[in-house]
Amino acid sequence: MRRMPILVPLLLCALAACGCREPAAKDVAEPDGAGFDAGEDDGGSTIGCPAGTPDLFNNSKSPSFGGSEKVDLEVVQFSWLRCPHCAALAELERGLWQGTRPDFEKRVRVYFHHFPGSDPVSPHIHASTVAAMNQGMESFWAMHDLIFDGLLASPSHYYETDELRDFAQNELGLDMDKYDADMADPATLELINWDKGQAEAQDVESTPAIFVCGKRIAASELEKIVDGYLGD
């Protein structure tokens, strides 16, 4: 179980019109997505959406939470792990899905997708979460929450890859031979680049980027829009 949230009303205001803008690196080849076909294994992104909604984004390797009883609707988000506004969105979602809206926890699933910045460090920070995820979804969310909780405490609180490795070893108790091998595996960065390429194909230039039924929405509208699709 992911930890309980704080400050949800303030986060709604903070997310109303803000985002982290980081242009994509121009010299990075567009990922071919081999092995990461959209909609693989999870039913795609059209659950609870109108007929004809395009099947976008998700794949069997996309981390997710919620939908503990059934999945009536899917929310897709693209985040940069060094974006304070993405950290605020993560806290907002924890507040709704595991606090004030237990119906969301039961019926709505959130999928996380990677959108690292163009700096040389960000892809490796994202890779740390993938390497953790390869040893269990809870390990992904523990790493995700550590990174974003640092940004919530201070927008300039950036964890580095060696600190995340120490967390994986000393707090999560992961198999570090496998962790290191996954960090070095080209398939890890391929997955991250596949995610980012999916977003860029939909003209995403800043994070967080949230999609419901194939349409980008504002974080401040998330609860209202999900309510509308659930129909109750």
N, C-alpha and C positions, 0 to 999 in steps of 0.2 A: 504493500500500500504506500503510495506516495504521500509525503507529509502534507498537513493541512495548511491552508493559505492565510494571508493577511492582506490588509490594505486594498481590498477589491474596489470599493467606490473610488478611491483616489486613482487607481490604475485605469479605470474607465475614462477619467478625464485626461490622464496622461497619454492615452492611446488614441484619443479622438482624431487627431490630425497629424500625428508624428510618425516618423519612420527613420530607419538608418539607411542612408544611401551609400552604396559602395559599387562603383562600376565594375563590370566583369573584366578580367584580364583579356587583352586583345590577342595575346599569343597562345592562348590555351585552346586546343582543338575541341570542337564540339563532341561530346561523348556519343558513342554509337548506341549505347543502351543495351548492348548484348547481355542477355541473362537477366535483364531488369524490365521485362515487358510490362507495360501499364496494365493494371487490372489483374495481374497474375495472382491467383489463389484467394484473393480477398473480395472478389465480386466487383472490383472497380470502384468508381466514385459516384455511382448513380443511385445508390440506395436511397429511397424516400424522395427522389427527385422526379420532376416531370418527364414524361416519355420523350425520348430524343436527346436527353442531356448527354453531352459527350463524355466518354469514359477516359478521364484524365488522371495522370500523376501516380497513383498508388501502385505498389508492387509488393511481392511477398517479403521483401526486406525492409519495408517502411515501418519504423517504430510507431506504436500506437498505444492509446489507453482509452478506457471507457467502453461502452457497449457490453457491460457485464452480464446482461440477461439476453438482449437481442440488439441488433443494430438496425435502427430505423433511419438514421441519417449519418453521413460522414462529413467531417470538417477537415480540410486539408490546409496545412500551414507550412510556409517556407520561412526559415529563420537562419540568421547569422549568429553564431555563438559568441560574437563580440559586440552584439547590438543591444544596448540597454532597453530599447523599446521592445525587442523580442523577449527579453527577460520579464518585462512588465506584462506582456501578453501571456507568457507561461504562468505567471502568478495569477492573472485574471482567470485563466482556464482552470487552474487548480481550485480557485475559489468557487467557480460555478459547478465543475464536474464532481468535486469531492467535498463540497460545503453546502452552498445555498440551493443547489439544484440537483438533488439526488436522481431526478428523472433523467437528467442528462447523463449521469454516470451509468444508468441502466440502459439507455437507448441510443446514445450518440457517441460515436467513436471519433477521436482526434488522431490524425496522422501527422507525424513530424517529417519534414523534408529539409535537406541541407541546402543552404545558399551562402557558402563562405565568401568572404571578401576577397579582393584581388591581391591583398598583401601575401607575402610568402608563408606566413605563420598560420593563417586561418584554416587552410585545408587540413593541416596536421592536427589542429585543435578538434576539428570535426572528425578526423580519423580516430582520435582517441575515444570518441563516443561510439563509433562503429566497432572498434576493437573490443570495447566493453560489451556492446550489444551481442557480439558473437558468442558471448558466454552467458547470455540471458538478458531478457528485456528489462528486468529490474536493474541490472547493472547499467544499461543504457540510461535509464531515467535517473539513477543515482548520480551518474556523471553529468548528465544534462542539468539536474537541479543544482549540483555543486557549482557549475560554471555560472548559471544564471543567478543563483543566490549571491554570488560574489558581486555581480553587476548591480543587483538590487541594493546591496550594501554600499556600493560606490561605483558609479559609471566607468571609472578607470581601473576597476579591479579585474585585471586580466590574469587568468591562470595560464601558465606555460605548460608545454608538453611534459616536461620532467616532473612538474608538480602533479599533473594528472596521472602520470605513471605511478608516482608514489601513492596517490589515492587508490588507484586500481589494486596495487599490491597490499598496502597496509590497512585500508578500510574495506575494500570489497573482497579481498582475498582471492583475486583472480589467478589463473594459471598464467604466469608472466612469460613463459616461453611462447605460448599461443598468442598472448597479447602483443608481444614484440613482433612475432611473425605476421600477424594481421596488420600491424602498423606499417610493415615493410611491403606488404602484398599490394601490387598494382591494382588488384580488384577493389581494394578499399577506396582508393581515390577515384576509381572508375565509377563506383556507386555514387560517391559524393558529386562528381561531375555530371552524372546522369540526372540526379535531382536538380542541379542548378540549370542544366540544359532544358529540362522540362519547364522550369519557371521562365527562363528567357524566351522560350517559344511562345509564352503567353504575355510577353512584354513586361515581365517583372523586372524592375530596376532597383527597388528598395525593399527593405524588410522591416517588420514582418509583413508577409503577404498571405492573406487568408482567403480560401475559396470554399464556397458551399454550392453544390450542384453546378460546378463549372464556372461560377461567377465570383469575381473578386469582391470582397466586402470589407467594410471598415471594422476594426476591432471593437469600436464603441457600439456597433450595431449587432454584435455577435449574438447576444442572448435573445434579442427581439427576433432576429431572422431565424434562428434555430427554432424558437417557439412557433413561428409562422409555418415552417415546414413540418413540424410535428403535428400541428393542427389541433392542439389542445393546450 
